[in-house]
Amino acid sequence: MQICGRSRLPGFLLAAAVSIVAGPCLAESASYEARLAAYTKARNAYEAQARAYWNEIAEKRRTRFAKRRNHEAVGLHDYVLTQPPVYTGPPRPPDMPKDPTRPPRAPLPVLADFLKSAAEHHRFVPQRPARDSDFKRSYVQLAKAAGLSRDQVVRIYSFETGGNGTYDVQAGLTHPRPGARAISTAMGYNQLLTTNSVSLLAGYGDQFVQALRQRGVDDSRIGHLRRLIAFSRTVPNRWGDHDKLAKTQRGWGIHAAVLDRDFGPLLQVQKLLTSVKFAQTKGHTKPLTAAELEMMNLTGDGNGIDLVTMPQSLRERVPTSNFFQRGGYERNGIARRTGVVAKLYAEMNSIMDRLSQQPGAKEMASLF
C-alpha cells in the first residue's frame, strides 16, 4: 500500500484506508507547501539583493573604464566596498520541480569535442607532441624570445595547472580523481578559453604565420592554420563576437589549435605577451610580477590593469568581486575565500611558491 500516492488496494480496502492515511497525507502536503513557500520567498529576496549588488559592480566597472580612457584618477569611491550577499535562507526542498522556463544547461565541450569539430568543420587534425616535455621546450623558447621571464612563466604555469599540468590539460581535470569533470573550456599551460583561441587567431594570425614560415614549418601545415584564422575573422574583431563564435561547434574546432606542437606554444605565449603589452600601453612600464601577470590572465586585461596599478592602501579594502562577473566569481573559490585584493595577491603568491616545487614546474624552470 502506498501511503500518499496512488493505491493499488481493492475498492473496499481502499475506502477503509483513506480515513487512516488522509490525515498524514494532508499534513505532509501542507508541510511541503510551507517549506516550498518559505524557500521561494527567501530565494526571491536574495536574488533581488544579488541582482542589485552585481548591477552596481557592473556600473562601477564601466565608470572606472571610462575614467581610465579619459586619463582621470580612480579612487576608493569607484569600487563597491561591501562583499556580495550570501544566501542564508532555508534549503531548497529536494522534491521541488525544476523551473520549466529555464533552459537546460548546454553540455561543456571537452578535448574530444574540440578534436572532432576541428576535423569535421576545418579538416584540421593537430600534430600533437610525442611528449609533454617537447611542448614545454618549444613554449619556453618562444617565451624567452618574447621577453617573458622564467619567474613569470613557471609561476603562472604552477598556479594554473597545479605544477604538473600537461599541454592538453583542461580546467577541472588538472588533478585526476574519480568523478572529475571539466569546469570550463580553459586548456593548456595558461588555461586558454575557446574565446581566447578565437580572439588570438583573429588578432595575431598573420604574425603566427610569419613566425611559422621563419621556422621552416611546412606550407601545408601553415595552410591549416590560415583556414582557422580566416574562420576566426568571420565576425567583428570584438570579444563579445569572438565569444559567440567560440560557443559554436565550428568555434570549438578553433580551440584544437592549442594542442598542436607548432601552433599551441604560439597561442599560449601570445596570451601572456598581450597582457604585458597592454600594461605598457597603460603606462605601467615596470616589469610585471608573476602574480600581477596572472591577475591579468585570470580576470582579463581591462580588470587586470586595475588590479596591477591599485595602491596597497586600496588593495586592503577593495573586495575581489569588483573584478568578476557574478558567475565567474561564484565559481572562483580563491576570489570568494580571500575577500579583498590584498589577500588575493597573498594567497596567489603562496600557491605559486608551493606549486613551483612540483616536478612539472621544476622541469619547465630547467628549460630556461
N, C-alpha and C positions, 0 to 999 in steps of 0.2 A: 504494500500500500504506500502511495506517495502522500506525504503529509500536506504539502501546499501546492502540488501540481495536479496534473490530470490523473485521476484514479482509474485503475482497471478492475475495481471491485464490481460484483453484480449489483444490480439496482437496489435490492432490499438492504444489502450490507452497506452500500454507499450512503443511503439515507441515514442509517444509524451512525455512520462515521462522521457525517457532516457536522453534527452537533458537537462531537468530540474535538474535531480539528479546526472548526471555524474560528474559535477564539484565538488559538496560537497563530493561525494563518493571518488573521486580521492584525494581530499585534506585530507580527513580523513585517507585514506590508507597511504598517504605519511607521515602524522603526526605520525601514529602508527609506521611505519617503522623507522622514525627518532628517536622516543622515544626508540624503541627496540635496535637500533644500539648504541645509547648513553649509555643505561643501560648495554648492553653486553660489550662494550668497558671498561666502568668504573669498572664493576664487575670483568672482567678478570684481569685487572690491580691490583685490590685489592687482588684477590685470589693469584696472583703471589707473591705479597708482604707478604701476610699472610703465605703462604707456606714457604717462605724463613725464616720468623721470627720463626715459630714453629719448623722448622728443626734445627735452631740454638739453640732453647730451648732444644730440644732433645739431640743434640750433647753436649751441656754444661752439661746436666744432666749426660750423660754417662761418661764424664770426671770427674765429681765430685764423682760418684760412684767408678770409678777406683782409684781415689786418696785415697778415704777412705779405700778401700780394701788394698792399699799399705801403709796405715798409713801416707799419705802425707797431708800437710796442704791445706785447701781450702780457697781461698781468693776472694776478690771482683771481680777480673777478670774472675772468674769461673762462673759468672752469666750473663745473659742478663740484661742490665740495662735500657733498654727502654721498654715502655709499648706496648702491642700488637697494630697493626694497626686497625683502625676503618673505616668501610665503610662509606663514606660521599658523594657518587655519587647519581645520580638520582634514584628514586624508581623503583622497578620492575613494568613494565606495568601489570595491573590487568588481562588482557586477554592473557598474554604470555603463550604459550603452555608449558607443562611440558617436561623436558628432558627425551626422551624415553630410553636413555642409563642408567639412574639412576633407580635402582630397588626400588620398593615401600618399605617404612619402615615397618618392621615387627611389629605387634601389641605387646604392652608391657604386659607381664603376670601380673595378679593381684591375690589376695588371693584365689579366687575361682579356678583359674587355677592351683595354687600350690596344693590345696587340691585334685582336680580332678586327676592331674598327679600322686600324691602320692598314691592314691587309685588304679588307673589303672595300674601303672607300678611297684609299690613296695608293693602293698597290705598293705599300711600303712595309718591309719587314726589317726591323732594326738589326744591325750586326752587333751582337752583344759580345762583351769581352769574355775571354776564356776564364779569367779570374778577376775577382774584385780588385786585386792589387794592380792589375793593368789599368783599370779605370781610374783608380786613385792616382797612379803615376801621371797619366795624361792630365787629370784635373789639377794636380799640384803644379805641373809645368806651366799650364795656362794661367793659373792663379799667380804664380811668381812673375810671369811675364807681364801681367796686368797691374802689378804693383801691390797685390794683396799680401799681407804678412802671414807668417806661419801662425802667429797667435790668433789672428782673425779667423783663418781658415780652420784650424784644428779645433778651437774652442766652439765655433758655431757648429761644426760637424758634430762635436760631442754633445752639445745641447740639443740639437735637432734629432739625432739618431741614437742617443744613449752611449755613444763612444764606440759602438761596434757595428753600426748600420752599414748595409751594403748599398751600392749604387741604385738598386731597384727596390729598396725597402719603402713601404707605403705607411703613412701615418696610422697608428693603431696597431701596427704589426712589427714595430721595432723590437719588441720583446716577445718572442714566440711563447705562447701559452695556450692551453686548451680553451676553445671558445673565443679566441681573439678574433677581432674583425676590424676592417678598415674604418676609420672615423672621418676621413676626408680623402681627397684625391692627391694630397701632398705626397711627393715621392723624391727619393734621392738624398744626397748629402745635405742639401739646403732645403729639402722638402718643398719643391716647386708644385704649385697647384696647376690644374689643367688650364686655368685662365692665365697663369704666368707663362706657360709654354706658348699659348696663342699670342700673347702680348709681346713676348720676346722675339718670336719669329717675325711678327709683323713689323716691329720696330728696328730690329738689328739683323734681319735675314741677309741683306746684302753684305754686311760686314762678316757674317758667318761664312758665306760663300767664298768671299775673298780669302779668309783665313784658311779654309779647306784647300783652296787652289794652291796657296803658298806652301802648304804641307804636302802637296802632291797626291791628294785624295782623288780617286778615280772619278772621271766626269759622270759616269752613270750613277755613282753614289750621290754626287752633288745634285744630279737631276732629281733624285728622290726628294732631297731637301727643298729644292726650288718649288716642287709641287706643293709641299706643305706650307711654304712661305706664301705662295700665291693664294692658297685657300685661306690662310690667316688674314689676308688683306682683302677679303671679300666683304668686310664690314668696315665701318669707320674706325679710325685709329683711336678708340676710346676704351677705357677699362670696362665700362658697362656693356658695350657692344662685344668686346672680347669675351666677357663672362657669359653672355647669352650664347655665343658661338661654341664656347668650351663645354657647355652643358648638352650639346647635341652629340649624336653618335659619331658624326663626322669630326666634331671637335675633339672627342675622346681620342681619335686616331692621331691627332697632332701630338698628344702627350707621350706617345710612344717614342718620340724623338729623344726624350731624356734617357732612354735605355740604350741608345746607340753609342758605340765606343768612340765614335768621332764627333757626333752631334751633341751628345749628352753633356760632356765636360764644358763645351762652349756655352750651353744654356745655363748650367749651374754657376759658372764663373761670372757670366754677364749679369745674372740676378744680383749678386753682391756688388759688382762693379757699378751697376746702375745706381745703387743706393749711395755709394761713395761719391759718385759724380753729382748726384742730386744734392747731397750735403754741401759739396763745394760751391755749387751754383747759389746756394742759400747763404753763402758767406762763412761757412764753417770750414776753415782751412786746416785745423788741427787734425792729425790722424785719428780716425775713429777707433775707440777700443772695441774689442770683440763684442762686449755686451751692448755697446751703442749700435754697432752694425747689426747685431741680432735684433735689437729693438726695431730697426727699420725693416729687417727681413720679416719680422713677426707681425708688425702692425701696418706695414705699408709705408712708403716714403713720406707721404704727407703727414701722417701721425708720427712717424719715426723721428723726423727732424724736430718736431715739437718736444719729444722725449729727450733727444740729444742736447738741445740748446737750453733746456729748462734748468735754471739755477737750483742748487741744492736746497735752498730755503723753500722753494715751491715743490720740489720732489718729495719733501717730507710731509706735505699737506694735500697734494692733489691725488684723488682716487684714480686707480688704474682704469676704471670704467670709462673715463673720458676718451680713451683711445681705441675703443672697440665698438662694434655693432652689438646689439643685445645677444644675438645667437652666438657670436664668437666669444663674447665674454662668458656666457653661461657654460660654454664647452671648455674654457681655459681655466684649469684648476689653479695654476700658479697666479694668474691675474686676480682671481677671486680670493685666494688664500692670503696673498700679500697685502692687498687693500690699497696701498699707496705706492707711488712711483719709486720712492727711495728703497722701500722694502722689496719691490720687484727687481730692481737692479741688484740688490744684495743677494737675493736668492738665486738669480740668474748666474751671478759670478760664482756663488758657492757650488751650484750644479756643474758649471763649466770646470771649476777646479777639480772636482771629484771625478767627473766622467772623462776628463782629459787623460786620466791614468789607465783607461781601458785599452786593451790590445789594439783595437782598430784605430783609435786616436793616436796611439804611440807609433803605429805603422805609418800613418799619414804624416806625422811630425818628422819621422826619419827621412821622408822623401824630399824635404825642403833642403 
